[in-house]
Amino acid sequence: MVSKPKLQCSLCNERLAEGEDIEEHLLNEHEPRELASEIAAEWEAEEFAGTE
């Protein structure tokens, strides 16, 4: 039987426990401003990729 690889939070690089939900981890372990900053940084990286 093939097992699924464990999820890893891209903000803190913590590996989630078996059955742990990424949404719950993000809500419980990270501040809203931290999440917003990460989303904005990812959007900017995609939006401005290759325009330099």
Order of alpha helices (4+ residues) and beta strands (2+ residues): alpha-alpha
